[in-house]
Amino acid sequence: MSITVTGLVGKKIRQHRRAKEITIQQLSRKCGLTVNYISLIEKGEANPSLNKLFAIVCSLEIQWEDIMPNCEEHQDLYNQTIF
């Protein structure tokens, strides 16, 4: 199974949350999203709106660029969908 943009964004959110030693419960309280929804985002099983991603980015005190796929990652995802 190949990773999607949604999955990659979720993986990056999880990495930043763990690096800051913030639990899902703490992030939930900070950004106003449920623990279950954040878990689904981190696993790539939810497709959050920009507003929800913005709440997470602000709560983690990171930049959009920190969770968005870079050009190389984008090309890798594109190549996976073609082949």
JORA-V668209 format. One record per run of one state. SS is the DSSP state (a for helix, b for strand, c for the rest). FROM is the first residue (numbers start at 1). LEN is the number of residues. Records with the same first field share a line. If there is no record, write none. Layout:
# JORA-V668209
SS->FROM-LEN / FROM-LEN
This chain:
# JORA-V668209
c->1-4 / 20-4 / 32-3 / 43-7 / 61-3 / 67-4 / 83-1
a->5-15 / 24-8 / 35-8 / 50-11 / 64-3 / 71-12
